[in-house]
Amino acid sequence: MSVIDSKSVEGVEIEYNATGLTEEEALKRLSQYGYNEIKAEKPSYLLLFVKKFSGPVELLLWAVMILSYFLGNIRDFYIILALLVFNAVVSFFEEYKADRSMEALKQRLAPTARVLRSGEWKEMQARSIVPGDVIRVRVGDIVPADARIIESEGVEADDSVITGESLPKQKEVGGVLYSGSVIKRGEATCVVTATGFNTFYGKTAKLVETAKPKSHLQEAIMRIIKYLVLSDLVIVALMFVFGVFVVNIPLLTLVEFLLVLLIASIPVALSAAFTVTMALGTERLAKKSILVTKLESIEEAATMNVLCADKTGTLTENNMVVKEVEGFGFSESEVVEYAAEASRREDNDPIDNAVLDYAKGVKTRKQVKFYPFDPSTKRTESEIEGGYRVSKGASQIIIKMCEVSESDKKKAEEAIARFASRGFKTIAVAKKTGLKWKLAGLIALYDAPRAGSKELVRDLKSLGVKVKMITGDNIAVAREIAGELEIGSNIVDLTVEKGNANLEKMIVEADGFADVYPENKYTIVKSLQKDNYRVGMTGDGVNDSPALKQAEVGIAVANATDVAKSAADIILTKNGIEVIIDAVRESRRIFKRMEVYTMIKIIKVFEIIGFVALMFFAFRVFAITPFLLILLMFTNDIVTVSIATDNVEYSQSPNKWSVKPLMLTSAVIGGFLIIEALVMWFINSFYLNLSMAAFQTIVFLLFDVDDKLVLFNIRTSKDFWKVKPSVYIVLTSVMGVTAGLLMSYYGFLVEKIPLIAIIYVLAVSIIFFLAIDVIKKPLLKRFGMV
């Protein structure tokens, strides 16, 4: 047992041995030092509940309550108070569910670490490691805790999170790796010296980012709200002037009514509704092996129209097997021996595993030093006992660094082309004795396309998403695989075309890219974005992070490095293009739910403001009382929240947000509902002859029924009965309408109306509901909504 640092953690001696800590010792230290995490202090749920009474709408409702009290409407005062409490409870519960959903997601995205316990290497959550644990870090890892290096294989770390310096630093044995630093090169075995609050930086990698306040969709909605508020304020101001100077309505009565009208006509809850809808949507995505790190990425995935997909793992099985070996002055068994000596099983690299599996039974010498695969050099290297070095990697890289005769070079090129024609990836193996590298031979590897990949690529294309394949293989292999999957034949070799003045145009027109280095991915994304594409990019390595951050939808594939995950918007827990298709479809469903919610709110604004203002200016009456408007506002919100559960259809093309078509479509439908309300005014005036108070109940019931029926109109562009709604939507709609009917018939909280009036309301509502369902198809098509 060796003492590593006796002053690392508040003077407590940290020890380790060759087999690591036992589970019993680890538990003891966990109770002593706590979990390796720093939890942000969260506000109490009680405080969050109290805040439900202090939002903009709630403050206006308090003003209405006070006015009601001074006007002597004590019943309205207490009922509005009760509605406020009820709304706060419902709103708090919905947000609580969304919060718990995000907390569960964060647990699934928690960073992991490779830890030596009782002689076995284990993958465990980084929060569970303790001082004295022996850990292993490699390229792409975010260091999970402060640690002292006990073995180093050319490890370099980016300490910019600590020092602000962006250049990686070489770390030697005995040096310190800090929590939050990124391993840029090499590997190291370390002993943990400090965790949690005791680390230098005081924080492990954070993979889940809090949702940004505004996405592109929400910014568009905020513009809509701004326009509606301005329009409403103009109308309310005109009604105020008209009411005071023409109709001579008492000031407090008029102010109370106009305040409530303003509250009812502004969809202020849209932003909160989006957050709840997207948060609940993450649960559905998680069940399909898709973890969302940023809520707004759901909307971005719905708008994505090009996917740059890694060949390995996404389009293929990521299960390499050796197919052929060809020596160049060395026997096949020697080529396999040197390739095995340039590999290491614990790195779990697909090529290393394929070589080592093939080399079973082949005698190899001990590695003195091993340099793992580096994406920037595209090769591995080992120093072998006996005084020689071996290397394996990309054929063009290895051949270039070796002394190769022209005849051997031509022979190698022919072999590589022959292998490529069969879809094989070729790696080269070299040996160095003395000063010069010698080409030992070539190894052909095959990674078969995933079953059904061709059909899945076709499915993505049918969804309006172009697939561009990305591979580090040479252009011949890339063309073979792209052709097999029907991706296309226009493959660009980015190494050959580097510096081409027309490269951006070539990238836009290409079906795929060969000989790609990680840094090339960023160029691909930027070029496509300049041509107005919404780009999805898959990645797994530390050098993929710039491209993943730049893309609208950065997708970290299964087994991606910590750095790639931290940069990504979406993390897949299962490889394959079918998971990405699921992400596109489900994201478009979520987008549709938000679009439906928005349209319903805007339609109701047009209906309420339009009809109430028209009745006030034309007939000098309040078509509905302030209290009924408030009651309507709360009961309707309960139903519209259920949209988050709806079984909407996903769009067959990328979603796009356009304010003008949305407003125009909503205005036309809102206009139809104003005509519907005028029909009821006509029926009451010439047939029913009910009092003004009774007519206000009719308007309340009409608005209540319309709100539920319009939902069934708008939730699908097809005939309303062709797309089955969720059970929750049906139940809340039926309960909402039933409550309105019973209140109107029995006179509970409203003026009682006769059964014939209720029948008229239902008949007129159904007629207009069917009419809107007929006109919606050409209407949505006319304004580009389908």
Steps between C-alpha positions, in 0.01 A plus 500: 500500500638840397413838646422736214412827672447547870379862467248469221180506696511712811814326627355149464746244366393356164624148428451255217618157399520299180148361533328828592259550787262230619129577485489509881782756519339705222169515690685606816671785313176596328339555839807698607546728196154491340407464134729638232262778397400855569126542494362837405271627770144464377215721618254325725181366348307713750663815359424387145136449597478847659640654180198363314303786658734777386526469121381775262156345450462419869581860599235626261253253649580633849412847366170365362424336838558830681274682253234230543519545876455879480218459249322272746540181294608294802404170335725576202780593741500161671445299183791673322714432807401133488579485128839659565583232756372223272703630205812527718459138611450372143788711362732398782418132452568515123833677551589261782448205264714672235771571759505140619519387140808717441658381826458139388659591167797661676554180695522306175746753360723496808871474408670165558854395589715187463592397854715217636317325786619173656725429202229554236448799273140622524298770325310699762344841553763765566305615806583171676879520482689583822849618598738205460316350203722402204350629176589479130458799265549511124449728200165678514438444871414782734705440815243411769700612807837639601752217459874426512647319196664165581537376140507720190504416130561837338200656671418863421219690671312820424485687833321806358213441741751570779765729348324656202786384274369311198819314400526141634777428753720192517443315830768279651489233771449674834321791333143605581191472283226739607129431512336637185816489286477327161741226390617604154757229435629176651383312807578494871434298814450723804410493865220734607615761751191719537130484412197728502543825691862409577616505137693794361222595265222362717288351230479189280400521137145622450337325205148633533456867426207692639255583226559837343213743554423540132527272202429605141139390547457689824654815354241482222224452757622797700472708181141380459421588861651844448279562195192371684573714806537813287175423313317420823621818667373708209158330510479522880597869488230570240245310712606702805449832320172378350376369835585816696397769252225332296337228711576666838585173679625541861879521495576213742259267323654581162858462628419164659351368176780628277768360734343155484456527123869583467599203719278260306624614159879477557653150482760574768534136606643385165864494613423291810281269291788442255739413783255247646424351157867459411598369844229233488607425142848411624348206688365355176835553328691340790289184460632482143868521604519876433617730779445872450756729667336830403123542473519734200678227301162325467381784281831503309469127426152563359639758255814301399519441123847347457674234711876450484530143626815312596527180302642297788245421768217700349470347153705188576511247784824636652613138524825473305631162384826425317431369150843484334868558578767580242871526582765717337830324564353354819290187549131528576558371854766770556260769378235372743758481782612861451142621468413325828802656669372842387161431663362488852184327621419732794447797267201314352579641156308317222809462277721391792238243600471366144879463469539337841210259435662397170843470667390253767770234525763726345799552731571868568766686698437727797412865443747735672294806410176542312371810322124466443316603186508873444242647257752762388759239393259214420729229640616313812860428593679269745852469629567126525735304722786402272581850379255563216181699441178408322216714371167442334244743359356667193672348196586833337658628824709188567617465138599866492728466806669182370775446247303330223620416151293614204407140418387431858312830506316405181433151638362653821274738308365212291434293812326792673283557190418127483402495868299821461299354210371243749426766763804418714687758705876464469753570773875478457754356744859618531812404696790721599840361585757775519409828331268398218146362483431204272159407364416154636168449330131580461197372692153511349219557751128481444230678695171384356215750445231473763203287406239722339732802470412544132128514582563734794699741282205490262266577793706804599493626142120457497493724810680772308838436664795455264763256630869577444739222601824587682792258524873500557530221243638564154273612220469154341363344821275799555352469149442128543313537831309811385390317187396194698283719727366707205633820654650615169821485300625859534769445765751776576849419629556787742876440527544519122264796457640700792562854378268464200334839433168323431515279810189653663294434185639146480402437864143616438464279191680195642332177609785414733856573607808278511835526679339729758693633799297618801578865429351459150158441656484862617570618144221275370248638750592865434481455123155340516373769739617772261268339246211526752494134600397399852776252576511188713849361569599175669827467690678310773851638546659788687576680172139468383379746765539822290283349224246365751471844661473679166230271358136577574474140623823354638453126551742308723480133409512216751843462667594860411764673709398727787606806300284401202204443733548837668492673160203306363131590505390137482674191637415157363521205738469259207680528167332493162320727260160370615550681832558827314182444298311451827649829624384684186148358512446556873646852485261587220210371709609724788535795260146432373361500856656840564368630169148375582511662844611830345232501230221426747609788721516743206162386364341556841652848518344591165165352605480663846637846415325510162155403623507691831628820332246469218211459745624791711535744211190385307255432784669666801483184710746270678454168319654317798572594862853534644436209733392268215807598300724405793313173551534425128871578504574251778278217375636527146862491619442164672398350165772665290772373736393150396634573149841392637361141505336500158559237231572751226652396169854597410560711192636327188731796438722708732297737715543869444363790694334793325305760695297641209335172384425408861337835573301503174372145548404574861333827398279328241391229744452761773284695254279195448452474878403870520234433234387200707458720809306759294268221384427425867433873561255492209329182634465649846374836371235358264408159647610443861455858631703426814636770731849652459623300798371179340664593169829545683464141620433395140822672392689333786371156397565569131862605568544198729375249238691673217827474689472121516370452146764724341766283663367201305497712181855628531685196637506339154486623141292191414133443579470522879395135543795355306765564766421351840547749788652407836269372771597797721389751235166325453437476875589863576297625202192296596532609863546865399193506275292302752592743778398796282168335407410416861596848626287664228198273549495511881620859535808419707718814510324623184155618392280197435394441135233265365572167331398637157774764524756231582382293203540804272853558632598137439338490156665822380837394648490164325398655165790746512735226628419289191528805272844589640611139455409526131665837433813432707662280233503758217566771760809330644621422148437858384714644778772234482420333832512147352 
